[in-house]
Amino acid sequence: MANEHESDPSLPIPEEQSFVTSHTGKFGGRKLDYSAEVSNMLLKDSEGGVYASVVTTAYLAKEKQANRPVTFVFNGGPGSSSVWLHMGMVGPKRVVVPSDAQDAGNAPYQMVDNEYSILDVTDIVLIDPVGTGFSKLAGKGTAEDVWGLKEDAKTTATVIREWIRKNKRWNSPKYVLGESFGTTRSAAMLPYLHNREEPIRLNGIIMVSQALDFTGSTPWTPHNMLAYVTYLPSMSATAWYHNKLADRPASLTEHLEEVRSFAVNEYLPALFKGSRLPAAEFNQVASKLAGYLGLDVNYVKRANLRVQANRFEKQLLREEGLSTGNFDSRYTTNETDDLAVTTRYDAASAAVSAAYTAALNDYLHNDLGVSWLQPYIVSSSEVGDNWVWHRGSHSEPQFVHAASYLAEGMSKNPALKVMVASGYYDYSTPFFDAEFTFGRHGIDMSRVTMTYYESGHMMYLHHPSLQKLAEDTRAFYLVK
């Protein structure tokens, strides 16, 4: 798609500004004085020309501590700002939404001190990638400079490097915390951080809802046999949550162990056999699959054992006239077309997005003193419209893949550790895909911590999961 800025000889270059405020909070049970700094950074190419202005929000402890870590945080998309992690998990304030997957309602929304923020163990720098939040192209910048897998990784690595330079944090332990495509970014930028000219090593990477190999997280792609397997445990967890399983087991985790075993040992071989699958085996697998999905066996047979996850969102509660969410299948919505095959929108996003948007804007302007009046872009259509996954590539079509960057990065840095947080009800990045991905790319699993939550893609929407996520994340910083 043509870049809408092609006709512009030069885009405006904003002046660099900072908004600094002082605060006190209690995090992890510890009182902390800290400063908040919202500032923009001008990024320049090799010839000194400005191509972007990137905004960061930094929370820094005022007391000087030797070896205090700094963690760089971003969400995904591509095209998402950091609003979700900011106001849901790591920021000193969080917006309150119903923990039981109900609609968040309308303004005013409640904001509270976020006792679960990890600010007690690390300074935090939230990054809004170009085109999101207040960050934007500037000067001679074009879509081709920033909106692609490698371009985005290089740009984000540059932001981290320049922030370290400006704040003289070269010898601080350094961490990255990314969500969704943000985990793709965190792996893809490792070569740009640990380069020849000015190598930077990370101490750890926290991946919230990992997306390193898109093979197992694209259920709508025709003929993608693998996705039927990687999504099955999440679909069965959803049926368990909505009481659609006959003889519903008391324990979700024990049930999912059983589903995993079926998925690998019976379901996958049946899919691989295809039309060569004997009729008796087909019927046996169909019966078991229908039981795990909470669906009529005839529907499963008509689907030829291939129930797509995006269709399952519409099918599971069809008789009640409801659809389940994608980011979090605990959520439901009553769409206008009860006969549609797939959903028109995500129930979870519809329920909470306005609350997060209102809360962040109110917080930035009224608590952090930001005077910019331009829109804060939560999710950018401009980024999505101009995004190119593999620019200039003439290879055969392929799924997006960043796991090899992580494997090589861990090989080059034998002390790099990784935490992977997954939600059982996540249809965007299913937890079984995380297990599959990390088990097959040469990643050193002795340095990987896998954690699980009874919630979805943004597990912090569920208060008990937020509490557990905070505990798991805080413990990760203490792992040697």
C-alpha positions in Angstrom: 0.0 0.0 0.0 1.3 3.4 -0.9 2.5 5.5 2.0 0.2 8.4 2.7 3.2 10.6 3.5 4.9 10.1 0.1 3.6 13.5 -1.1 5.0 15.3 1.9 8.5 16.8 1.3 9.0 16.8 5.0 6.9 16.1 8.1 6.9 18.4 11.1 9.7 17.8 13.7 8.4 18.4 17.2 10.6 19.9 19.8 11.9 17.5 22.5 9.9 18.0 25.7 9.7 16.4 29.1 7.0 16.4 31.7 8.4 15.4 35.1 6.4 14.9 38.3 7.2 13.5 41.8 5.1 10.8 43.5 5.0 8.3 46.4 3.5 4.8 46.2 3.5 1.4 47.8 4.4 -1.5 45.6 5.0 -5.1 46.6 4.5 -3.9 50.2 7.3 -1.3 50.0 6.9 2.5 50.1 8.7 4.2 47.3 9.4 7.8 46.2 9.6 8.0 42.5 9.6 10.4 39.6 7.5 10.1 36.4 8.9 11.5 33.2 6.9 11.6 29.9 9.2 12.7 27.1 9.7 12.4 23.4 12.9 11.3 21.7 13.9 12.3 18.2 15.3 9.4 16.2 17.9 10.1 13.5 19.2 8.1 10.6 22.9 7.6 9.8 23.0 11.0 8.1 21.6 12.8 11.1 18.1 13.3 9.6 15.1 13.0 11.9 12.7 10.2 11.0 10.5 9.8 14.1 9.5 11.2 17.5 9.0 8.4 20.1 7.4 9.0 23.4 8.4 7.1 26.6 7.0 7.2 30.1 9.6 6.5 32.7 9.0 5.7 36.4 12.3 6.0 38.3 13.0 5.4 42.0 14.4 8.6 43.6 16.6 6.7 46.0 19.9 5.8 44.4 20.3 2.0 44.5 23.4 0.2 43.2 22.5 -2.2 40.4 18.8 -1.2 40.2 17.3 -2.8 37.1 15.5 -1.0 34.4 12.7 -2.6 32.4 11.5 -1.5 28.9 7.9 -2.2 28.4 5.7 -2.3 25.3 2.5 -3.9 23.9 2.0 -5.4 20.5 -0.3 -5.1 17.5 1.5 -4.2 15.4 0.0 -0.8 16.0 -0.8 -1.0 19.7 0.3 1.6 22.2 1.5 0.6 25.7 -1.8 1.6 27.4 -2.7 -2.0 28.3 0.4 -2.9 30.3 0.6 0.7 31.5 -2.8 0.9 33.1 -3.3 -2.8 33.7 -0.1 -4.3 35.0 3.1 -2.3 35.5 2.1 1.4 36.0 1.7 2.9 39.5 -2.0 3.4 38.8 -4.4 1.0 37.3 -7.9 1.2 36.0 -10.5 -1.0 37.7 -12.6 -3.3 35.4 -14.8 -6.2 36.5 -12.7 -9.2 37.3 -15.5 -11.6 36.2 -15.4 -10.7 32.5 -18.4 -8.4 32.7 -18.7 -5.1 30.7 -16.7 -2.2 32.2 -19.6 0.2 31.7 -19.3 3.9 31.0 -17.3 6.7 32.5 -16.4 7.7 35.1 -14.0 4.8 35.6 -12.2 4.1 38.9 -8.4 4.4 39.0 -6.6 3.1 42.1 -3.0 2.8 43.3 -1.5 -0.3 41.7 0.0 -2.2 44.5 1.0 -4.9 42.0 3.3 -2.8 40.0 6.9 -4.1 40.0 8.3 -0.6 40.5 9.7 -1.8 43.9 12.2 -4.1 42.1 12.8 -2.2 38.8 12.6 1.2 37.1 10.1 1.1 34.3 10.2 2.7 30.9 7.1 2.3 28.7 7.5 2.8 25.0 4.8 3.8 22.5 6.1 2.6 19.1 5.9 5.0 16.1 2.3 5.6 15.1 0.9 4.8 18.5 0.3 6.9 21.6 1.9 10.3 20.9 4.7 8.8 18.9 4.8 9.6 15.2 6.8 9.9 12.0 8.8 13.1 11.7 11.1 14.9 9.3 11.9 12.6 6.4 10.5 9.5 8.0 8.4 7.1 6.0 6.4 4.0 6.6 9.3 2.0 5.1 11.6 3.2 7.9 9.6 1.8 10.8 6.5 -0.4 9.9 7.9 -3.8 9.3 9.2 -6.6 11.4 12.9 -5.8 11.1 12.3 -2.0 10.9 10.2 -2.1 14.1 12.8 -4.2 15.9 15.6 -1.9 14.9 13.7 1.3 15.8 12.7 -0.1 19.2 16.3 -1.2 19.9 17.4 2.3 19.0 14.9 3.8 21.5 16.3 1.6 24.3 19.9 2.3 23.4 19.4 6.1 23.3 17.4 6.1 26.6 20.2 4.2 28.2 22.7 6.7 26.8 20.7 9.7 27.9 20.1 8.4 31.4 23.6 6.9 31.9 22.2 3.4 32.7 24.8 1.4 30.9 25.7 -0.8 33.9 22.1 -1.4 35.1 20.6 -4.8 34.7 18.3 -4.5 31.7 15.0 -6.3 31.1 12.3 -6.2 28.4 8.6 -6.9 29.1 6.5 -7.3 26.0 2.9 -8.4 25.3 1.6 -10.3 22.2 3.4 -8.9 19.2 5.5 -7.1 21.7 7.1 -10.6 22.4 7.8 -11.0 18.7 9.5 -7.6 18.9 11.5 -8.5 22.0 13.0 -11.5 20.2 13.5 -9.8 16.8 15.4 -6.8 18.3 18.0 -8.9 20.1 20.4 -8.8 17.1 20.1 -5.0 17.0 20.8 -4.7 20.7 23.7 -7.1 20.9 25.4 -5.7 17.8 29.1 -5.3 17.0 29.3 -1.5 17.3 27.8 -1.0 20.8 26.6 -4.4 22.2 23.9 -4.4 24.9 22.9 -7.5 26.7 19.6 -8.1 28.4 19.4 -9.8 31.8 15.9 -11.1 31.1 12.8 -11.0 28.9 9.3 -11.2 30.2 6.8 -12.4 27.5 3.2 -11.8 28.3 1.1 -13.9 25.8 4.0 -14.9 23.6 3.8 -14.8 19.8 7.1 -16.1 18.5 5.9 -18.5 15.8 2.6 -17.5 14.2 2.1 -21.0 12.8 0.3 -22.1 15.9 -1.7 -18.9 16.4 -3.5 -18.4 13.1 -6.6 -20.7 13.2 -8.3 -19.0 10.3 -5.6 -19.8 7.8 -6.8 -22.6 5.4 -5.0 -25.9 5.6 -3.0 -25.0 8.8 -3.2 -28.4 10.5 -1.1 -27.3 13.4 -3.5 -24.6 14.6 -6.2 -27.2 15.2 -3.9 -28.9 17.7 -2.5 -25.8 19.4 -5.9 -24.3 19.9 -7.7 -27.4 21.2 -6.7 -27.0 24.9 -7.8 -23.3 24.9 -11.1 -24.2 23.3 -11.7 -27.0 25.8 -10.8 -24.6 28.7 -13.5 -22.2 27.3 -16.1 -25.0 27.2 -15.1 -25.9 30.8 -15.5 -22.2 31.9 -19.0 -21.9 30.3 -20.2 -25.2 31.7 -20.5 -26.9 28.4 -18.7 -30.1 29.2 -20.6 -33.3 30.2 -19.4 -34.5 33.6 -17.4 -31.3 34.0 -14.1 -32.0 35.9 -13.5 -30.1 39.1 -10.0 -29.1 38.2 -9.3 -27.1 35.1 -5.5 -27.9 35.2 -6.0 -31.6 35.5 -8.6 -31.5 32.7 -6.1 -29.7 30.4 -3.4 -32.3 31.0 -5.8 -34.8 29.6 -6.7 -32.6 26.6 -3.0 -32.0 25.9 -2.4 -35.8 25.8 -5.3 -36.3 23.5 -4.3 -33.5 21.2 -0.7 -34.9 20.7 -1.3 -38.6 20.9 -4.6 -39.0 19.1 -5.9 -35.8 17.5 -2.7 -34.8 15.7 -2.1 -38.3 14.1 -5.7 -38.4 13.0 -5.4 -35.0 11.3 -2.1 -36.2 9.7 -3.8 -39.3 8.3 -6.5 -37.2 6.7 -8.7 -39.2 4.3 -6.6 -42.3 5.1 -8.1 -42.3 8.6 -10.2 -45.5 9.0 -13.9 -44.8 9.7 -13.9 -46.4 13.1 -10.9 -44.3 14.2 -12.6 -41.2 12.7 -15.7 -41.8 14.7 -13.7 -42.4 17.9 -11.7 -39.2 17.5 -14.8 -37.2 16.6 -16.6 -38.5 19.8 -13.7 -37.6 22.0 -13.1 -34.2 20.3 -16.8 -33.3 20.6 -16.7 -34.1 24.3 -13.7 -31.9 24.9 -15.2 -29.0 22.9 -18.7 -29.3 24.4 -20.2 -29.5 20.8 -22.6 -31.9 19.1 -20.6 -34.7 17.6 -22.4 -34.3 14.2 -21.0 -30.7 14.0 -17.5 -32.0 14.6 -18.0 -34.7 12.0 -19.3 -32.2 9.4 -16.2 -30.1 10.2 -14.1 -33.2 9.3 -12.5 -33.0 12.8 -11.4 -29.4 12.0 -13.2 -27.0 14.2 -11.6 -23.6 13.6 -11.1 -21.6 16.8 -12.6 -18.4 15.3 -15.7 -20.4 14.4 -15.8 -22.0 17.9 -16.2 -18.5 19.4 -19.5 -18.3 17.7 -20.6 -21.9 17.9 -20.1 -22.8 21.6 -22.9 -20.6 23.0 -25.0 -20.3 19.8 -28.1 -21.6 21.4 -28.0 -18.9 24.0 -27.4 -16.3 21.2 -24.0 -15.4 22.6 -20.4 -15.3 21.2 -17.3 -15.7 23.3 -14.3 -13.3 23.2 -11.1 -13.7 21.3 -8.6 -12.0 23.6 -10.4 -13.5 26.6 -13.0 -16.2 26.0 -14.5 -15.7 29.5 -16.2 -12.6 28.0 -19.4 -13.0 26.0 -21.5 -10.7 23.8 -24.9 -10.7 22.1 -24.2 -10.0 18.5 -26.9 -9.0 16.1 -26.4 -11.9 13.7 -26.9 -15.2 15.5 -26.5 -17.2 12.3 -23.0 -15.8 11.4 -20.2 -18.3 11.2 -17.6 -16.1 13.0 -17.8 -13.1 15.3 -17.9 -9.5 14.0 -15.9 -8.1 16.9 -14.1 -9.2 20.1 -16.2 -9.3 23.2 -13.3 -8.6 25.5 -12.0 -5.6 23.6 -15.5 -4.1 23.4 -15.9 -4.5 27.1 -12.8 -2.8 28.4 -11.1 -0.6 25.7 -13.0 2.6 26.5 -12.1 2.3 30.1 -8.4 1.9 29.4 -8.5 4.8 27.0 -10.3 7.2 29.3 -8.2 6.3 32.3 -4.8 6.7 30.5 -5.8 10.1 29.0 -7.1 11.4 32.4 -4.0 10.1 34.1 -1.5 11.6 31.6 -3.0 15.0 31.7 -4.2 15.4 35.3 -1.6 13.4 37.2 1.5 13.5 35.0 1.0 17.1 33.7 1.2 16.3 30.0 0.0 19.3 28.0 0.0 17.7 24.5 -3.4 18.0 23.0 -3.1 15.7 20.0 -4.9 12.3 20.2 -3.3 9.5 22.1 -3.6 6.6 19.5 -4.5 3.4 21.4 -4.6 1.2 18.3 -3.3 2.6 15.0 -5.0 1.8 11.7 -2.2 3.7 9.9 0.4 1.3 11.2 -1.7 -1.7 10.2 -2.4 -0.3 6.7 1.3 0.3 6.0 2.8 -2.7 7.8 4.9 -5.1 5.8 6.1 -8.2 7.5 9.0 -9.1 5.2 10.0 -6.1 3.2 11.7 -6.9 -0.1 11.5 -10.7 0.5 11.0 -12.9 -2.6 10.9 -16.2 -0.6 7.9 -18.5 -0.5 5.0 -17.4 1.7 5.8 -18.1 5.4 4.4 -17.6 8.9 6.0 -14.9 10.9 8.7 -16.4 13.0 11.0 -14.9 15.7 11.8 -17.9 17.9 15.1 -18.4 16.2 16.2 -14.8 17.2 15.5 -15.8 20.8 17.3 -19.1 20.5 20.4 -17.4 19.0 20.2 -14.6 21.5 20.2 -17.0 24.4 23.1 -18.9 22.8 25.1 -15.7 22.6 24.1 -14.6 26.1 24.3 -17.7 28.4 22.9 -15.8 31.3 19.8 -14.5 29.5 16.6 -15.8 31.2 13.0 -15.7 30.0 9.6 -15.8 31.6 6.5 -16.8 29.5 3.1 -15.9 30.9 0.1 -17.5 29.3 -3.7 -17.3 29.8 -5.8 -20.4 29.5 -8.6 -18.4 27.8 -6.5 -16.6 25.2 -7.5 -17.2 21.5 -5.0 -14.8 20.1 -1.8 -16.5 21.4 -2.9 -19.9 22.9 -0.9 -21.3 25.8 -0.4 -24.7 24.1 1.3 -22.9 21.2 3.7 -21.4 23.7 4.6 -24.9 24.8 5.0 -26.1 21.3 7.0 -23.1 20.2 9.5 -23.2 23.1 9.9 -26.9 22.7 11.1 -27.0 19.1 13.5 -24.2 18.3 16.6 -25.0 20.3 15.7 -22.7 23.2 17.5 -23.6 26.4 14.4 -24.5 28.6 16.5 -24.5 31.8 16.4 -20.7 31.6 12.7 -20.4 30.7 10.0 -20.0 33.3 6.5 -20.9 32.1 3.5 -19.5 34.1 -0.2 -19.9 33.6 -3.4 -17.9 34.5 -7.1 -18.5 34.6 -7.7 -15.6 32.3 -7.0 -14.5 28.7 -4.6 -12.6 26.6 -4.5 -9.7 29.1 -4.5 -11.8 32.2 -4.4 -8.7 34.4 -8.1 -8.1 33.6 -8.7 -10.9 36.1 -7.8 -9.7 39.6 -6.6 -13.0 41.0 -4.5 -13.5 37.8 -3.1 -10.0 38.2 -2.0 -10.8 41.7 -0.4 -14.0 40.6 1.3 -12.4 37.6 2.8 -9.8 39.9 4.1 -12.4 42.2 5.5 -14.5 39.4 7.1 -11.5 37.7 8.6 -10.1 40.9 10.1 -13.6 41.6 11.6 -13.7 38.1 13.8 -10.7 38.9 15.3 -12.7 41.8 16.2 -15.8 39.7 20.0 -16.1 39.4 
